[in-house]
Amino acid sequence: MASKNQLNGRAAHRTVSVGDSLYVWAGNQDGLPGVHDSEEKRRITSNIQHFTPSTGQWITRGTTGTPPLGVRGYYCTAINDQLYYFGGLCGHDKCYHNSITQLDTVSLQWRELEPTDATRRVMRRCAGGMISFEHDGVHHLLMIGGFGSKPAIQLRHYKYIELPNGNWRTNEHSMYNLSSRKWNNPSIIGQCMPPASHFIIEKINNTRAILFGGVETDDDAKSTAMNNIYILEISISTVSWQCIKKPEAIYQWPVGRWGHAGAIIITGSGCPMLVISGGWDKNEETLDDCWIFNITQHSWIKLAVPHSVSERWSHSLSVFIMSLHCVWIITTGGAIDKRLTLVTNPNIVMITELVTNSKGEWKVGDTLDTNGMNNEEYKKKYQQQLQAGRRIWLEEYQKPRKGDTVDIKQTVQALMKSLEEKEKEKEKEAQVYHQKLMQKEREEAEKEQEISRYRHQLQEKDREHQVVLQEKDRELQEKEETLQQKDIVILEKDRELRQSQEAVRRYQQQALTDDHWVINKDEVTLTKEELGRGSYAVVTVGIFRGLRVAVKSLHAIIISNYNQGLFSREMSIASRVRHPNLVQFIGATKVGNPLILTELMSTSLYKKLQETELSNEQILSIAQDVALGLNYLHLFKPQPIIHRDVSSPNVLLKPCTGPAGYEAKVADYGTAKLQQGTSTGTVMPGNVAYAAPEARDPDQHSPAMDVYSYSVLLMEMTLYSPPEMTTAEREVQSGSVSWSDMKSLIQRGLNANPRARPTMAQVIESLKRMKI
């Protein structure tokens, strides 16, 4: 248990700098329950530890709102006063997250920007890295690598390797726009690291970052502790990687490691430095060293820090710039061995002073433990460093140019005098501000009195208003009685209105039986853009009254009263069908070989399956759309509409913003009988590969025939292969489906007995309950 104003031991955490403060949250620590969620876990994680170097003390500060559940190995970065947390491990089983949560360090309030979602195209993971960058005034977060749960979708730009323990390691890049709150996955240029975790990544400037070490996994699932340096160039759509490996002739280079800590040193000298310490080596032994890397010269120098500072892993490093030639490295938390034994006081927090000599070389100065930070000597040293930092700043930036005769001492005295005068002006401004504040408080008190007076007047008026309302209420009761009388008259008029509406309905129904769907053939212009060709029609793009439409040109219809009547009935039915998952019928011509006009869609499911394999999420979305459209047809009154040709070419797709990326619609629902009408004899309607066993017998046709074809369509999408040509072969083929819920639904729909198949309404319910 930590003493007052001291930090308790922890590991697998992050320490983040905001101005002159450090913030530490959660991590693996004694007393934190290893559960998904509980009141005790919320109580502990609702506190954050706050450190300021001026006092040398840690303060526990309570927060409001709901903190993240991923308390170990989370990703963290700061933008101004805001802290952002991504992912992490719960602490129980293999429960990983991909949530983003914001903490305002001013109000200390949590705000969840993105909840954890197992179906998101962002892998749930921990032990990676996160940096922020700004583009066109908008801040973005970039999360790289880590290990965690099996990804819902393996994105093609990145690699995913399954580890022997069932976890997955990745080099996935996840970019998040804090303004639009949209996810993006940038492209990779150059030599990107393989799937890796437990590395350190630090931002050099807004578009550059440096990454070191970590455990990398190759295609054979072999994991290795690495010591490569990577320089990243970041843009809104790409991340460019440069790999710097240890040269064979160089001895001064850290060994491969993971679970180490690092921080960036930027003093304004134009030469940024990376400092690292500790970690685990390839033998899972705790390392005891500290190094500093010159990013410009690509060279390492080993620093002689005490063992109490560097012999640890799963800790964090932070940097405070005291001057151009002096920085403080703050080492926080960590563990000392494989059993995750936490570092204890007084070594939980250590301050190490780094200074540069006349040659510009970094050397180790004083080191303070927790006890040393809580005495007066520490505060005295802090003030001395501030003064020294200002003196060095004056020496660096106020040096006279060569040949300048200005006396340095006089210049410094003049500057100090100017500073004193400015401080006096500030003090006067403070006094004026205080006076204005007092005046404002007096005005506020007077306003409060006036408000009280108005409140009393309002109460009086409210009482008067109540009397008026009571009188109004009496008048309303009288008017209500009058209205009741009028209601009787209205009811009579309503009866007359219904009679009139019934007459209109009969007139409209009569109009529907007429050829209202007929289109003048001269209004249709056919283009040369062919969309498809079948046994009885060609589909091309056409123009109708300025609108691009799909035009189906029937090859031949026997000119007879029967076929003309059949065509008119089918078109009349199609004109009355309205559903978002049915391709919209626009009209048809009757002169010569008919033209049938429908809305123009982007592509067909058949073509999509030729191009790419669908994810389970896309399959489920398309399956639901098609099921809804067929269910509407089967429930059509006065009698069901049987499609008779449910197949992937007759499912058309349109891009949308939904989770699947496509909206599916059923086509050709009004022309199935026309195909039979153009032939003689007993004809199998639709595609043979989708046909139900009873398809050849027209007396056996029912909506169950569409259910069978629909089940074949599900099997085609799930197996990513065309259906077999016979009933027996399709039954065997269905056994290859690995998705258990979908396999059960498909096999029920392929039942040889039509009555044993589910209805489309039952199919829809099964899809709603289905797990991806």
N, C-alpha and C positions, 0 to 999 in steps of 0.2 A: 504494500500500500504506500503510495507516495505521500510525502509530507506536504504541508501547505505551501503553495507557490512553487511546487516541483511537479515535473511530468512523471506519470507512472510508466513502467516498462511496456513496450509494445513492438510489434514487427508487422511486415507486410502492409505498411501504411505509406502515406505521402505527406511531406511537409511543403507548404506553399507560402511564398512571400507575397505580401500585399503592402506596398509602401515600406514603412519601417517596422512591419509586424510579420510574425510567422504564425501560421495556423496548422494544427495537427488534429485530424479526426479519425476515430475508430482504429482499425488495424487489429491484429491478433493480440489480445491482452487478457490477463487473468480476470476472471469474473464475467467476461462477456459470453453469454450463452451461445453454444454452437447449434442454433436452431434457425428455421426460416424466419420466424417472427414471433415476438412475445412482448409483454409489457416490460419485462426487465431489459430485454434487448433495446426496446425503444427508449427506455429511461437513460441507459448508458449512452446510446448513440445520438441522443438529443443534446448532448454536451459537446463542445469543441474547445480545444486548448489553444490559448492565445499567448504569444511571447513577444516582448519588446526588448531590444538590446539595451535601451537606456536604463531599465530597471533590473534586467537580468532575471526576471521572475515570470513564471507561467501562471495564467489565470484561467480557471474553468468558467466558460460562459455558456449559459443555456440558450437553446434555439427554439423557434416555433415552427410549426408545419411538420411535415413527415419526412424524416431522413431516408436515404436509400437503404435497401436491404443488403446490397453487396458491400460488406464491411472489410473484406480482405483482398489485397491485390487489385484494388480499383485503380482506374486511370483518373488523373486530376490535373487541372491547370487553372490559372487565374487570368481574368480580363478585367482590368481596373479594380473595382471593389467586389467583383463577382467571382465566386469559385464554382467550377463545373466538375461534376463527378460522373464517370461513365463506368458501366459494367461492374465487375467484382464478383467475389465468391461469398455466398451466404455464411459458410462455416459448417454446413451440414451436408452430408452426402456429396453429390456432384451438381449442386444447384448454382448455376452461373446466370448472369444478368446482362442485358443490353440496354438498360435504362439510362437516361440523362437527367440529372438533378442539379439545380442551381441553388447556391447559398449566397445570400446578400450579407456581406460582412459588416454592413452598417446597421441594418434592421435585424440581422441574424435570423432571417426567415428562409425556410426551405421552399423550393418550388419545383415540382416535377414537370420537366419539359416533355419527356418521352417515357412512358412506362415500359417495363420489360415485356417483350412480345416474341414468343417462340417462332412465329411465322414470318417475322421481319427478315428482309434480305441483309441483315447485319448479324454476324455470329455472336452468340452469348459467350463472353469470355472474360478473362482476367490476366494480370501479369504482363500486359503490353505497355504501350506508351501513348501519350496524348499531348499535342501542342495546339496552339491557336494561331490564326493569322487573319489579316484584314485584307479585303479586296473590294474596291469601289465603296468604301465606307461601311461595309458589312463584315461582321466578325464570323469566322467559321472555326469549327473544331475538327481536328484530324486525328483519328484513332488508328494505330498501326499494330498489327501482330497480336500475340497472346495465345492462350490455350483455354479450352472450355468445352461446351456441349457440341454435339454433332450439328453442323450448320443446316438450317432449313433449305438453303439453296447454296450450291457451290458456284461462286461467281467466276467467270472464265478468265479474268485478269490475274487471279490469285491462286495460291496453292493451299490445300487442306490435307493434312496427314493424320491418320488415326494412330494414336499411341497404344502401347500394349495394355495400359490400364483403362482403356475405353474413352479417355479424353481425346480431343482433337487439337492439333497445333496449326497455326495459320500465319500467313503474312498479309492478311486482308487489310485493305485501306478503307476506312469508313469516314466520309466527310459529312458534316452536319452544318447547315446554314441556320444561324441563330435568329435571323430575321424572318425568313419564310418557313423555318422549322421543317425543311425538307432534307432527306438523305441523298447522298451522291457517292459514287465509287469512282475515284480518279483513275486515269490510265497510268501505267508505269513505263518509265524510260530508263535505260541503263541497266546496271547490274544490281537488281534488288536482292535483298537478303532472302534466304529460304524461310519457310515457316519457323518462327522463333518466339521466345518469351523470355522474361526476366532480364531484359537488356535495359539500358538507360538511354533516353533521348532528351536532348535539351535544345531549346531554340536559340540560334545565334542572332538572327534579326527576323523581320517580318516574313521573309521568304526563304530563309536558310535554317537548317537544323543539323545537329550532329548526333549520331547513334553509335554506341560502343557495346561490344560483348553480347552476352546472352547465350541461351542454349538453343541451337539450331537443329532441325530435323530434316534429313534428306528423304529422297523418294523411297528408300528401303526402311524407313521408320527408325533409322539410327540417329541418336541425339548426341551432339558434341558441344562442349563449352568452347566458345569462340573468343578471339581477341581482335577481330576486324573493326576498323573504323569505317563508317558510312557518312558521307556528306549528302544531304537532301536539298534539292531546289524545288520549292513548292509553288504551284499556281492553282487557279480555280478548277482546272480540269486534269492536270498531270502532276506527277511527282517524279522528279529525275534523281536517280541514284548514282553515286560514285563510291566505289569500294576501295579502301586503302588497307592493304595487307602488310604484315610485318616483313620488311626486306630481310633477305638472308644475311646480309652483312651487318645488320644492326642488332646489337645485344640489348640496348636499353628499350625494352618493350614489355608491357605487362603480359602475364600468361592469360590463357583463356579463362573466362569466369562467367558466372551468372548469379543473380541475387545480390549484386553489388549496388553501390549508390554513386551518384554523380551530380555535379552542378556546373554551371557556366560562369566564368569570370569575365566581365566586360567593364574595364575601367575607363574607357574613353581613349586609350592609347592606340587604338587601331589594331590591336593584336589580341583577339579573344582567346581564352584558355578554357580547357575542360579539366576539371579535377574529379578523380574517382578514388574510391577506397573499398577494401574488403571484398566480400562475396564468397562464393564457393568455386573451387577449382574442379577439374574433370573427375577427381576422385571423391568429390563431395566433402572435401576438407575445407575448414574455414580459413580464408586467406588473411594475412596480416601485413598489408602494404597500402601505400597511398601514392598516387601518380598525378602529374599535371601534364597536359598535352597542349602544345602550341599548334593551334589550328592552322595558322598561316604557314609555318615551317614544317608541319607534319613530324614533330619530334616530341619524345616523351622525356620527362625528368622524374626520378623517384624522390619523394619527399620523406625526410626522417621524422615521422610523427610518432608519438608514444603508442605502445600496444593498446592501451586503453581506448584510443581513438579509432584505430583501423582494424583491430581484430574482431570483426563482427560481420553479419550478413543480414539481408532483408531489412536494412535500415534506410535512412535518408540523409542527404546533404543539402545545406542551404548556404548562400553566400551573402554577406553584408559588405558593401564597399565602404571602407572608412576613409580612403584617400586614393590618389593615383598609385601609391606605392604600398598600400596596406589594405588587406582584406581579412575578414573573419570568416572562417569555415565553421559552420554549426552542424555537428553530427548528432542525429536524433535516433534513439531507440535501436532496435535490431536484436538479433539472437547470436549466441556464441557457439552453438554446436548443432548437430543433426537432430537432436531431440527438441529443438526450438526452445532451448532455455534462454529466457529473455535477459538482456543486459540489465543490471540493477544499479541503484544509486550507490555512490555519487557519479557513476559513469554513464547514466542514461543519456544526458545531454552534455556534450563537450564543445568548447570553443577553442579553435586553433587559429593562431595569428600567422598569416603569411605576409612577408614583406619582400620588397625587391632591393637588391644592392645597387651599387653604382654601375654595374655591368648590365643591369636589367634582369638579373637572375632571381627567381623566387626562392626564398629561404623560410624555414619554419621558425616562428618566434615563440611567444608564450602559449601555454595550453592551460585552460581552466576547466575544472569539472563543476558539477552542480553546486557543491559547497563553495567553490571559489566565486561563483556568480552571485552569491547571496551575502557578500561582505562589502564593506565600504571601499576596499582596494579596487574591486571590480568597477564600481561607479566612477572612482577617481580615474582609472585607466581609460574608461569610456570617454570621459570629458577630455582627457589629454589627447586621445585619438582624434576627437572632433576638432580640437584646436590645431593639432598637428596637420590634420587634413586641410584645414583652411590655410595654414601657413604654406603648405606644399602647393596648394592651389594658386596662392599669390605668386610663389616662386616660379611656377610653371607658366602661368598666363600673363604675368605682369613683368616678365624679363624685358629690359631695354634692348633695342636692336643694336648691332655692332656699330660703334662710333657715336652712340647716343650719349650726351653729357648729363642727362637727368640723374640726379642723386637718388639712389634706390631707397635710402632711409626716408628722405623727404616724401617720396612718392607713397611709401607705405603709411607714413604718418598722416598724409593728406587723405588717403583712402580710409584710414581708421576714423579720422575726424568726420569725414563725409558719412561714414556708417553711424557714428554717434548722433549726428544731426538727423539722419533718417530715422533712427530709433526714437529720438525725441518727438519727431513729427508723428511717428506711429503712435506714441503715447498720447499726444494731444488728440489724434484722431480717435483713439480708444475712449478718451474722456468725453469727446463730443458724442460718440456713439452711445456711451453710457447715459448721457443726459437725454439723448433722443429716446433711448429705451425706457427711461423713467417716465418721460412725457407720454410715450405710447402706452405704458401701463396705466397712467392716470386716465388717458382717453378711453382705454378699454374698460376701466372701472365705471366711468361715466356712462359708457354705452351699456354696460351691464345693468346699471340702475334704470336707464331708459327702457331697456328690454323688459325689465321687471314691471315697469309701469304699463308698457304695452300689453304684457301678459295679463295684468289685472283687467285692463280695458277689454281684452279679447274674451276673458271669462264672463264679464258682464254682458257683452254682446252675444255670447254663446247662450246664456240663459234666456235673453230676449228672443234669440233665434229658435230655441226649443218651443217657446210659446207659439211663435208663428208656425212652426212645423206641425204642432198639434192641431192648429186651425186648418192647415193645409191637408192634414191627414183626414179630417172630417169631410172636407170638400172632396177629397179623392174617393172616399167611400160612396159619396153621393154619385160621383161621376162613374164609379164602378158599376153601380146599379143601372145607370143609363147605358153603359157599354154592354151589359148583359142582355139588355133588350136589343141592342144593335147586333149582338152576336147571333141572335135568332135569325135576323134578316140576312146576316152574312152567310150563315149555314145554308139557307135556302139558295143564295146566289152561288155558293160553292157547289151545290148539287147541280145547278144549271151549268157551271163551268166544267165539271167533270164530264157531263154529257157532251159538251162542246169539244173537250179534249179527246174523248173517245171517237168522235166523228173525225177529228184531225188525224188520230192514230190510224184509223181505218184507211184514210186517204193516203197517208204516208206509206202504209204497208202495201197498198195497191201500187204506189209509185215504185216501190222496191222491185215489184215483179216486172216492171217495165225495163227496157234496156237503158237504164240511167248510166250504166258503166261503159257504154259504147263511146269510142274515141274515133274522130275523123282521121283516117289514115294519112291525109295530107298534112296533118299537124305533127307527124312523127318524122324526124330526120335520122336515118341510120348512119352511123360512122363506120369506119373500117376497123375499129378497136374491138376485136373479138374476145369475149370473156370465157366462152366454153362452147363445146359442141357435143351433142348427144345423138341418140338413135332417132329421136323424133323432133329435135329442135336445135337451133343455133342461137346462142345468147351473145348479143353485142351491146355496145354502149350507144344510146340514142339521145336525141334532144327533143324534149316535149315541152312546148311553151317556155323555152329558155332554161329548163331544168334537165340536168344529166340524169338519165334513167337507164335501167337495164331492160332491154327489149328481147323477148323470146320469140323468134320466128319459127312457127310450126312448119315442118317439112311438108306434110300433106294431111288433110282431113277429108275423108270421103264425103262428097257433097250429097247429103241425104237429109230428109226431115229429121230422122232420129239423131244423127250426129250434130246437126245444127241446134236441135233442141237440147241435147246433152251439153254442148258447149255453152249455150246461153245459161242453162241452170248452174253449171259449175262457176261461170264468171259472176253470176248474180250472188251465189253463196260467197265467193271470194271477196266481193265488194262489201259484204256485211261483216267480214271478219276483222276485228281490231284487237291487237295485242302487241305489247312491246317486244315480245320474243318471236313474232311472226313477221317475215318480210312483207312490207306494206304493198298491197295491190293498188295500182293507180287506175287501170282501165285496160280495154282491149278493143281491137278493130274487128269488124265482121266481114269486110269485103275481101274476097280471095282467100289466100292462106292467112289465117289470123295472126296478129301481133299482140302479145301480152306484155304490158308495161308494169314494172315494179320498181321500188326504190333501189338505188345503186349501192351495193356494199363493197367493202375494201378487198376482201378475199374470202376463200372458203376454208373450212376446217381441213378438207382433203389436201389443199395446197400447203396449209400451215404444217401439217404432219409430214409433208415431203421435205420441209425446210428444217424443222427443229423438233426436238422432243419436248413435250409439255411437262411443267412441274405439276405435282399433285394439287397444288392450290389452283392452277389454271384449269386442270381437268375437272375439279369439283365445281368451279364457277361455270364453265361451259355446259357441264352436265345439268346443272340446275336451270340454266337458261332454256335449254332444249326441252327439259321435262315440263317447265311451266308452259311453253308454247304448245306442246302436244296435249297437255292436260286441258288447256282451253279448247282445243279442237274436239277432244273426246267428250267434253261437257256441253258442246254446242247444242242449242235447241232449234227446232223440235227434234232433231236426231243427231247423233254424233257424226263428226267428220273424221274419216279414217284416212291418214296420209298415204299409206301403202308404199312409200319409197323413202323411208328414213335411212339416210346414209351420210357419210362425211362430205360428199360433194354437195348435198342439199342442206348443209349447215353452213351459213355464211357468217362472217366475222366482221366486226367494226371496232377499231381501236377506241378505248375508253380509259378513264382515270382510275378504274376500280383495281382491286388487288390482283386480278388475273390479267389485266391489260387489254381484254377484249370483251365485247358484248356479242353474244351469239343469237342468231335468229334462224328459224326454220323456213325454208323456201319450198316452192312447188307443192304446196298443200292443196291447191285448187285445180291441179291438172292431172292427177294420178289416173282418174277414170278416162281422161282423153287419150292416154297412151293405149289403154285397152280398146277404146273406141276406134282406133285407126288400124286395128288388126282383126283377124278372124280366128276362130278356134279358141281353145283354152290357153290363156297367156298368163305367165307368172308376172305379176305386177312388181315393178321396182327392180333393184339390183339383186341378183341371185345370191351373192355372198352375204346379204343381210336378211334374206327371205325366211319367214317362219315356215314350219313344216306344212301348215294348212294353207299357204299362200295360193296354191294352184286351184283350190276349190272355192269359187266365189261365195258359195252358200256358207262357208266357214269363216268368212271375213268378219273381223271384229276389232275393236281398239286393242285387244291383246296382241294382234299381229304387229302393231306399231311398237308395243312394249318389247317384243322379241327383237325387232330390228334395232331399237334403242339400246338394248343390252349388248348387241354385237358392236354398236358404235362405242359404248363404254369400254369394251374389251380392246378395240382398235386404238383408242387414245391411251389406255393404261399400258398396253404391251408395246406401243409404238411400232406396230406391224399390221399389215392388212389382214382381214379376216379370212379364214379357210372357206372353201367353196361348198362343203357339205355339212349337214347338221351334225353328224357324228364327229367330224374333224373339229368343228367349232366347240363341241362339248369338251373334247380333249384339250383344245387350245385354252379354254377358260381356266383350266387347272394350273396354268403357268403364271397367273396373276398373283403377285406377292402381297399386294395391298389387301389385307384380310377383309375389311368392311366392304370394299368395292368388289372383291371376289365373290362374297356372299350375295350381294345384290345382282351381279351379272348372272350367276348360276341360277338364281330364282327366276330371272327374266328369260333364260334360255330353256326353261322347262317345256318339254314336248306337248304337254297338256295346256291348252290356252287358259283354262279355268284356274290352273294352279299358279299362273303368273300374277305378280302384283299389278294393281292399277297404277296409272301415272300419278294419282294423288298419293298413293302409298309410297311410290318411288321418291316423290318430293320429300316426304317425311323422313325416309331413310337417309337421303342426302343431307338433310339439315342436321341429323344426329351423327353424321359420319366424321371420323377423326382422320386428319391428314397424316 
